[in-house]
Amino acid sequence: MASRHVPYTDMSDMGRAAQETEIQRAANQQLIEEGRVIKHKELEKMRREEENKDDSSSERPDVIIKVNNGSTSRLSSQRSSADLASSISSRNLDARELRAQLLQLEEKVKGAMLSNVQLDNDKQLLKYEVDLLKDKLEDLTDAYASLNKTFLENKRELAYQKMQIVELTHRLDYARHQVEARDQLIVEHGLVLIGGTNADDNSTLSNMEELTTTNAHISSTNKGKSTSNNSNLVMMNGLSNDNNNHSKSNSLIHQNGDKSSNHLPEMVLITKSTAELLNTLSETTLDKQIQQLFSMRSELDARVEELESQLREERKRFEAPATRYDSKNRTNAAITEDIKHELQQSRNQAQEYKLKFHESCQKISALESDPLEISDNKYVPVHVFYN
């Protein structure tokens, strides 16, 4: 408000100055009029004095003639001539003074006219300056309003940024504490952190969904054998305290969508023994290693089922009535020996596949029981059940 009162005071002072200028101009005009009247009066007076002077000069020869004609009237004429001369000299002095005063008045009038012209010029200049100052005042008022609006916006933005900084600082401290707790848990349990360098996050999530589907199928086909293995939990990209976190994490993933999947690096905490087992595989990334193990397991399962079906067929063939085999015993002795030999080879091969199958099951169970994946407080727990 103070900044608005200052221009108003300046305008009032300028208005007063303009009023004083108008008053002074009116006084100068009045002075000029008075000078003109005085000049007119002086001219009239000078004209009358000249007329009187002419009359006195015409009367002077008559007085001289009268003095020469009579001696009696000489003294009186001398007195009258002396009085006339004194009156003429006094009139001449008055005329000179009046002329001097007239010249002074003319000089004053000229000075007043010059000052009046100068004042008119100053008045026009001041009017122009007043208009400029009014325009400048309007511009400054608009600029002040704009700056005040910008200041308020910047003030609100600054307050919002401060709140964001405080919130981010708290979140950073919380994340640091979590990282410290994670490192401490890793050291206490003697685990190894692997992955998170060469894998694609989106492919990781899709592969984990495939693994979830595969494990669900395995668990549905092995309901009788899966009750003892419900505690085996593979935790990808985070930590879990109980089996209920499985549904929570899945709902979190569905809510976040692709945005959350873009922030899921492939990192896993495993034991040293499990890491050594993974190093024996040909693949480099953890995702591909797990896929390789599951593919090996599926191949072994298929091979075992095939061998079991062959074994059942062979058993059915050997469990036929004894009369059937007795009638052909002599004629097909060589064939029977070959069949026994092939059966023994099949059993040996089945035993070998069973050993490989048990080794792969051990590897998978080690992966299922040990890993703890950590990444940005987000995880995708997947139950894995095995035979």
Number of C-alpha atoms within 10 A of each C-alpha: 5 6 9 10 10 10 14 12 11 13 15 11 12 15 14 12 14 16 12 12 17 15 12 15 19 13 13 18 16 12 17 19 13 14 17 16 12 15 19 13 12 17 15 12 14 19 12 12 17 14 12 14 15 11 11 14 11 11 11 12 11 10 15 14 10 13 17 10 10 9 11 9 12 16 11 12 16 14 11 13 15 12 12 14 13 12 12 16 12 12 16 16 12 14 17 13 12 17 16 12 15 19 13 12 19 16 12 15 20 13 13 18 17 12 15 18 13 12 16 15 12 14 16 12 12 15 15 12 12 16 12 12 15 14 12 12 15 12 12 12 14 12 12 13 12 12 12 12 12 12 12 12 12 12 12 12 12 12 12 12 12 12 12 12 12 12 12 12 12 12 12 12 12 12 14 12 12 14 15 12 12 14 13 12 12 17 11 9 10 12 21 17 18 15 16 17 10 11 17 14 17 17 13 19 21 12 16 19 14 13 18 17 13 15 18 16 12 16 21 12 12 14 11 10 13 17 11 9 17 14 15 20 23 22 23 26 23 20 20 18 7 9 15 10 15 19 13 13 18 14 12 15 18 11 11 10 11 12 10 15 18 12 14 24 24 25 23 24 24 23 21 13 14 19 17 10 13 19 13 9 13 10 14 13 18 20 19 16 17 20 17 15 17 18 12 16 19 13 13 18 15 12 16 18 13 13 18 15 12 15 16 12 12 14 12 10 11 11 10 10 9 11 9 9 15 11 10 12 14 10 10 13 11 11 11 15 11 12 13 13 12 12 16 12 12 16 16 12 14 19 14 12 17 16 12 15 20 15 13 17 18 13 17 19 20 18 23 22 17 19 23 26 25 22 18 13 11 20 24 25 26 24 19 24 26 17 14
